[in-house]
Amino acid sequence: VNDPEKESIHSPRPAEDHLFFQGLLEGIAQIEKLAYDHLATMGSAYPSRVFTVGGGAGNKPWCEIRQQILGVPVIACQETIAAAGTARLVLRLETR
């Protein structure tokens, strides 16, 4: 959320570090869902699945959190380089 006036919410902070970290990841996934919801209000279809690349794609708990919050499968791609998806889109557009 791009709002310089919005304060970060870090409390109440759980005593266990892993629960605090889980809360941060759930917050990030909620922001991702807000983005997809906003795109849907502008006429785009809500995704039926999400493909993910990069370092986080190999983190199964992170993908499970996203899948639960987004409500669609989150599929880790075999390619680990984040720019690979963009490169594939460009290749697809050039072959049309």
Stockholm file with secondary structure:
# STOCKHOLM 1.0

chainA/1-96         VNDPEKESIHSPRPAEDHLFFQGLLEGIAQIEKLAYDHLATMGSAYPSRVFTVGGGAGNKPWCEIRQQILGVPVIACQETIAAAGTARLVLRLETR
#=GR chainA/1-96 SS CCCTTCCCCCCSCCSSHHHHHHHHHHHHHHHHHHHHHHHHHTTCCCCSCEEECSGGGGCHHHHHHHHHHHSSCEEECSCCCTTHHHHHHHHHHHTC
#=GC SS_cons        CCCTTCCCCCCSCCSSHHHHHHHHHHHHHHHHHHHHHHHHHTTCCCCSCEEECSGGGGCHHHHHHHHHHHSSCEEECSCCCTTHHHHHHHHHHHTC
//
